[in-house]
Amino acid sequence: MNTIKLSFPWLVLFPATYLLHILEEYWAGEGFHRWIRRIARISLTPAQFLSINAVLWVAMDFAIFSVHSLSTEGSIVVALAVIVSVNGLGHLLGTLYTGSYSPGVATGLVFWVPLGIYALIRTAQVLSAALLWIGVAAGLMIQAIVSLLALILGRCNES
């Protein structure tokens, strides 16, 4: 079983860049919660948007702490890398598809996609293929669950 002891300093880039990402999503342009309402009719309130992101930010902090302090499987880092990469690319696709600024695209492209790629390269060097794919699957599943939760909350607000 391969375990990974990743250096702590670069791992804090995940929650640090997440805070910047949340700030961009909330305050830049029309704000992501308004943009997604206009584009996809998902009516998240500002409070719901901030609550979801606060919970996810704490979860990310916990995951990073677990990797650092417990020397846990690097699959956690792979999952985080997939989540931030997919999110950053999702904002880019949203921007290109709609021809409008998707709040979050700047931090997604400047911070999250490069951080995700770096983390994937770094972990791929030390993880078995099985653990790497477990992390990829977990990251995709978490991203899907978060998106589904936002969709469900947004649809409930329309009622």
PyMOL commands that set and color helices and strands:
alter all, ss='L'
color gray80, all
select helices_A, chain A and resi 8-11+13-27+32-40+46-70+75-98+105-124+129-158
alter helices_A, ss='H'
color red, helices_A
deselect
rebuild
show_as cartoon
